[in-house]
């Protein structure tokens, strides 16, 4: 799964760009304790996620489609 997350680190919003946009993707955001903070379905190749209300720190994005699962680290400053 080819995924780009930018800007990373970010201060408020980040863009999730999926190079293979042939199907829907599920994106979940977790904190370092494993708590799920956000769950969204992406229907295109690129979408923005608003992190304005989240504390600064390290987060993890879990990106899943029907055949693959990938993880990306995201830093909010």
C-alpha positions in Angstrom: 0.0 0.0 0.0 1.5 3.3 -1.1 0.4 6.1 1.3 1.8 9.6 1.8 1.1 11.7 4.9 2.0 15.3 4.8 3.0 17.6 6.3 4.5 15.5 8.9 5.1 16.9 11.5 2.0 19.0 11.4 0.4 21.7 13.5 -3.3 21.5 12.5 -4.1 19.5 9.4 -2.5 16.7 7.4 -3.2 15.2 4.0 -3.5 11.5 3.4 -2.7 10.6 -0.2 -3.4 7.1 -1.5 -1.8 6.3 -4.8 -4.1 3.4 -5.5 -7.5 4.9 -5.2 -9.5 2.1 -6.8 -11.5 1.3 -3.6 -12.5 2.9 -0.3 -10.0 3.1 2.5 -10.6 3.2 6.2 -8.3 5.5 8.2 -8.1 5.2 12.0 -6.1 7.6 14.3 -4.6 6.2 17.5 -2.7 7.8 20.3 0.4 6.2 21.8 -1.8 4.4 24.4 -3.7 2.6 21.6 -6.9 4.6 22.0 -8.8 5.1 18.8 -9.5 8.8 18.3 -10.8 9.0 14.8 -12.3 6.7 12.2 -13.0 7.8 8.7 -13.6 6.2 5.3 -11.7 7.8 2.4 -13.3 7.6 -1.0 -10.6 9.2 -3.1 -6.9 9.4 -3.6 -6.4 12.4 -1.4 -8.2 13.8 1.7 -7.4 16.2 4.5 -7.7 15.3 8.2 -8.2 18.1 10.8 -6.1 17.6 13.9 -6.8 21.0 15.4 -8.5 19.7 18.6 -5.8 17.1 19.3 -2.9 17.6 21.8 0.7 17.8 20.5 2.4 14.4 20.4 2.8 11.2 18.5 -0.1 9.5 16.7 -0.5 6.5 14.5 -2.6 6.2 11.4 -3.9 2.8 10.4 -4.9 2.6 6.8 -6.9 -0.4 5.6 -8.4 -1.4 2.3 -9.9 -4.7 1.3 -6.5 -6.3 0.7 -3.9 -4.4 2.8 -3.3 -2.7 6.1 -0.6 -0.1 6.7 0.6 2.1 9.6 2.1 5.5 9.5 3.5 7.6 12.4 2.2 11.2 12.6 3.6 14.0 14.8 1.5 16.9 15.9 3.4 20.0 17.1 
